[in-house]
Amino acid sequence: MCTTCGCGSGQTLIGGHQLKPRSKPGVPVQYRAPATKTAHDHIHEAMDFGAGPAGAHAPGLSQARMVRIERDILSKNDAYAGENRSYFIRHGIFALNLVSSPGSGKTTLLVKSINALNGGLPLAVIEGDQQTDNDAARIRATGAPALQINTGKGCHLDAHMVGQAIHQLHLQDDSLLLIENVGNLVCPAGFDLGEAHKVAILSVTEGEDKPLKYPDMFRAADLMLLNKCDLLPYLDFDAALAEENARRVNPQIQIIRISATTGEGMEAWLKWIRGGCRKAIAAKRP
């Protein structure tokens, strides 16, 4: 559990070559990494602070207390997320929650996507960062409305923050809302913002095993964008293995290889967005 926000529910654990299911909703399976041998044949077991009902560790807090805090925080967040989702449905707004580690190229991809849409869709952007409004300024330079949310020591956006932001932005009906979450592959996985989909962005400058190291995020996402694919000829990165690992965690995940620099995959990404917008408009109800 994050000591700032209390997140950590719905933990997904990978053991060996098999995704281990939870025995009960919200109760993580305990997994202890296999023992490894050193050069001197001493056996050392990995230290697993994710074991126990809370699936996490915080100094001075019992597992039971952590579970109570987590449930309280997430239940309040889910209520706000439900309000956001109802708002989006009433107004035909297609909302996406873009999540990734820092440096994956989220903001550059957003800028290129907005420019490629070329005013064909009314849209707005919510930017999440701990400090500065640098990313929001980059979005505004495209002509799109953007609101910066600074989270301070917080490690993710939550539904209450987003709810306040959408009303400040005065979103148009039948529009697209792009939410760029704080760069973090852990905490945003557990927090519903009311979005239609989480979109996980993994760049080829990261490791192929990121989906296995951070399975909660890739299990929560409906689409993975494998970004910076123009760099593949210069890197020792196995794109097929990265995709295989993502599907081990989430067999239903869609994947698009993309490059904001060269435009590779952009049309497939924009087609996916346009399709989502049409569905949101068709599903609009009072």
RONUPA-657313 format. One record per residue (C-alpha): residue number from 1; x, y, z. Coordinates in Angstrom, 2 decimals. Each point is the difference from the previous one (the first is absolute). Layout:
N
NUM,X,Y,Z
...
//
This chain:
286
1,0.00,0.00,0.00
2,1.33,3.43,-0.93
3,0.59,2.02,3.16
4,-1.22,3.14,-1.79
5,-3.21,-1.23,-1.56
6,-0.78,-3.43,1.44
7,-0.16,-1.71,-3.40
8,0.77,-3.63,-0.61
9,-3.26,-1.90,-0.52
10,-0.56,-2.59,-2.68
11,3.61,-1.11,-0.01
12,1.02,-2.17,-2.95
13,2.91,-2.34,0.63
14,2.15,-1.87,-2.49
15,1.70,-3.22,1.11
16,2.27,-1.95,-2.33
17,-1.81,-0.13,-3.33
18,-3.56,0.15,1.30
19,-2.32,2.80,0.97
20,-1.30,-0.94,3.44
21,-3.70,0.87,0.48
22,-1.36,1.50,3.19
23,-1.93,-2.43,2.17
24,-2.47,2.72,0.99
25,-0.68,3.45,-1.49
26,2.27,2.54,1.64
27,2.11,-2.63,1.80
28,3.43,-0.40,-1.62
29,1.61,-3.37,-0.47
30,3.19,-0.23,2.03
31,3.07,-0.82,-2.04
32,3.51,-0.59,1.24
33,2.72,0.22,-2.60
34,2.03,-3.19,-0.42
35,3.25,-0.30,1.87
36,3.15,0.89,-1.93
37,3.52,-1.33,0.40
38,3.02,2.21,0.37
39,3.48,-0.80,-1.23
40,0.58,-1.66,3.40
41,-3.17,-2.09,-0.25
42,-1.67,1.85,2.87
43,-3.79,0.10,-0.32
44,-1.65,3.40,0.31
45,-3.74,0.56,-0.24
46,-1.31,3.19,-1.55
47,-1.50,2.46,2.48
48,-3.70,0.28,-0.80
49,-1.66,3.03,1.60
50,-3.07,-0.55,-2.19
51,-1.15,-3.04,1.95
52,-2.96,0.21,2.34
53,-3.62,1.15,-0.36
54,0.97,3.61,-0.82
55,2.42,-1.07,-2.73
56,2.44,2.67,1.21
57,1.99,1.24,3.01
58,0.03,3.27,1.93
59,2.12,0.45,3.13
60,-2.11,0.17,3.15
61,-3.23,-1.19,-1.64
62,-1.47,-3.46,0.39
63,-1.29,-1.85,-3.05
64,-3.56,0.30,1.30
65,0.34,3.76,0.49
66,1.45,0.40,-3.49
67,-2.92,-1.93,-1.50
68,-2.51,2.25,1.81
69,1.75,3.16,-1.20
70,0.21,-1.30,-3.53
71,-3.66,-0.94,-0.15
72,-1.04,3.38,1.37
73,2.13,1.93,-2.49
74,-0.96,-2.08,-3.01
75,-3.71,-0.07,0.80
76,-0.07,3.80,0.16
77,1.98,0.21,-3.23
78,-2.37,-2.45,-1.71
79,-2.99,2.16,0.98
80,1.60,3.05,-1.63
81,0.97,-2.11,-3.02
82,-3.62,-1.07,-0.35
83,-1.08,3.65,-0.07
84,2.62,0.78,-2.66
85,-1.08,-2.98,-2.10
86,-3.64,1.02,0.18
87,0.97,3.50,-1.14
88,1.95,-1.38,-2.94
89,-2.89,-2.26,-1.02
90,-2.55,2.81,0.21
91,2.12,2.24,-2.20
92,1.40,-2.56,-2.46
93,3.59,0.57,1.11
94,2.62,-2.66,-0.77
95,2.50,0.17,2.88
96,3.39,-1.72,-0.09
97,2.44,-0.41,2.89
98,3.56,-0.10,-1.41
99,2.42,-1.72,2.38
100,3.71,-0.82,-0.22
101,3.34,0.37,1.68
102,1.77,3.38,-0.29
103,1.66,0.61,-3.35
104,-2.14,-2.36,-2.06
105,-0.98,2.81,-2.35
106,-3.60,0.60,1.16
107,-0.01,3.76,-0.48
108,1.75,-0.11,-3.38
109,-2.49,-2.63,-1.14
110,-2.88,2.18,1.20
111,1.33,3.03,-1.87
112,0.43,-2.00,-3.21
113,-3.45,-1.58,0.41
114,-1.70,3.36,0.50
115,1.76,1.44,-3.04
116,-0.91,-3.06,-2.09
117,-3.66,0.27,0.98
118,0.23,3.55,-1.36
119,-3.15,1.28,1.64
120,-2.07,-2.96,-1.21
121,-1.08,-0.73,3.57
122,-0.75,2.42,2.81
123,2.39,-0.95,2.78
124,1.61,1.06,3.25
125,2.93,-1.25,2.07
126,0.59,-0.44,3.73
127,3.69,-0.15,0.90
128,1.20,-1.63,3.22
129,3.46,0.64,1.46
130,1.44,0.48,3.44
131,1.25,3.48,-0.87
132,0.18,2.55,-2.90
133,-2.46,0.68,-2.81
134,2.53,-0.75,-2.74
135,-2.05,-2.76,-1.62
136,-3.24,2.00,0.05
137,1.86,2.87,-1.70
138,1.14,-2.38,-2.75
139,-3.60,-1.12,-0.53
140,-1.36,3.56,-0.05
141,2.53,0.86,-2.71
142,-2.01,-2.29,-2.31
143,-3.09,2.12,0.62
144,-1.71,-2.66,2.14
145,-1.33,0.92,3.46
146,2.07,-1.59,2.76
147,-0.15,0.12,3.78
148,2.98,-0.89,2.17
149,-0.52,-1.90,3.25
150,3.01,0.01,2.33
151,-0.14,-2.80,2.55
152,2.91,1.09,2.24
153,1.19,-3.12,1.78
154,-2.92,-1.95,-1.46
155,0.96,-2.68,-2.50
156,-3.12,-0.10,-2.18
157,-3.19,1.79,-0.95
158,-3.21,-0.96,1.76
159,-3.64,0.26,-1.01
160,-0.72,3.01,2.23
161,2.81,2.00,-1.64
162,-1.27,-0.91,-3.46
163,-3.59,0.85,0.94
164,1.03,3.53,0.96
165,2.10,0.34,-3.15
166,-2.74,-1.03,-2.44
167,-2.31,2.69,1.32
168,2.71,2.65,-0.24
169,0.66,-1.02,-3.60
170,-3.69,0.32,-0.99
171,0.27,-3.03,-2.27
172,-2.00,-0.05,-3.20
173,-2.59,-2.66,-0.64
174,1.05,-2.78,-2.40
175,3.69,0.61,0.64
176,3.26,-1.72,0.90
177,1.67,0.36,3.40
178,3.63,-1.08,0.28
179,1.28,-0.38,3.57
180,3.78,-0.27,0.30
181,0.62,-1.56,3.40
182,3.10,0.48,2.14
183,2.93,-2.05,-1.32
184,-0.30,-3.10,2.19
185,-0.70,-3.65,-0.83
186,-1.19,-0.88,3.51
187,-2.51,2.28,1.71
188,-2.20,1.14,-2.93
189,-0.95,-3.64,-0.68
190,-2.29,-0.14,3.03
191,-1.79,3.32,-0.46
192,-2.99,0.20,-2.31
193,-0.48,3.54,-1.35
194,-3.28,-0.76,-1.76
195,1.80,-0.53,-3.31
196,-1.18,-2.29,-2.78
197,3.45,-1.61,-0.28
198,3.47,0.06,1.48
199,2.64,0.21,-2.73
200,3.44,-1.23,1.08
201,2.96,1.44,-1.89
202,3.19,-2.05,-0.02
203,3.03,1.35,-1.86
204,2.63,-2.18,-1.63
205,2.64,1.79,2.08
206,-1.36,-1.89,3.01
207,0.20,-3.73,0.70
208,-2.07,-2.73,-1.65
209,-0.84,-1.27,3.48
210,-1.77,3.16,1.17
211,-3.45,-1.66,-0.29
212,1.21,-2.80,2.29
213,1.60,2.37,2.51
214,-3.06,2.27,0.12
215,-2.86,-2.40,-0.80
216,-2.79,1.95,1.69
217,0.34,2.83,-2.48
218,0.06,-2.16,-3.11
219,-2.86,-2.13,1.29
220,-2.08,3.15,0.58
221,0.70,1.37,-3.49
222,-2.11,-0.79,-3.06
223,2.60,1.27,-2.47
224,3.80,0.06,0.02
225,1.86,2.39,-2.28
226,3.53,-1.24,-0.64
227,1.61,3.38,-0.60
228,3.25,1.24,-1.57
229,0.07,-2.92,-2.45
230,2.17,2.07,-2.35
231,2.87,-0.77,2.41
232,-0.32,-3.80,-0.26
233,2.84,-0.37,-2.56
234,2.39,1.63,2.49
235,-1.04,-1.80,3.18
236,0.25,-3.47,1.44
237,-3.75,-0.16,0.62
238,-2.21,-2.95,-0.94
239,-3.36,1.55,-0.91
240,-1.67,-3.38,-0.48
241,1.10,-1.07,3.49
242,-1.34,3.22,1.52
243,-3.36,-0.64,-1.65
244,0.04,-3.64,1.12
245,0.66,1.10,3.60
246,-2.87,2.50,-0.14
247,-2.35,-2.75,-1.21
248,1.19,-2.35,2.76
249,-1.27,2.54,2.49
250,-3.07,1.02,-2.03
251,-1.00,-2.32,-2.85
252,-2.66,2.49,-1.18
253,2.30,3.02,-0.30
254,0.18,1.66,-3.42
255,3.44,1.11,-1.18
256,1.05,2.59,-2.57
257,3.61,0.61,-0.94
258,0.48,3.71,-0.41
259,2.53,2.78,-0.51
260,-0.95,3.59,0.66
261,3.17,1.02,-1.85
262,-0.52,-1.80,-3.32
263,-3.77,-0.44,0.14
264,0.14,-3.80,-0.01
265,-3.22,-1.40,1.46
266,-1.58,3.43,0.43
267,-2.88,-0.71,-2.36
268,-0.89,-3.19,1.89
269,0.08,1.94,3.30
270,-2.13,2.84,-1.38
271,-2.47,-2.49,-1.52
272,-0.32,-1.63,3.45
273,-0.71,3.42,1.54
274,-2.57,0.97,-2.64
275,-1.77,-3.34,0.47
276,-0.18,0.57,3.74
277,-1.41,3.48,-0.50
278,-2.73,-1.32,-2.31
279,-0.97,-2.63,2.59
280,-0.10,2.61,2.79
281,-2.27,2.24,-2.06
282,-2.28,-2.91,-0.92
283,-0.23,-1.05,3.66
284,-0.77,3.52,1.24
285,-3.01,0.14,2.28
286,-1.55,2.54,2.39
//
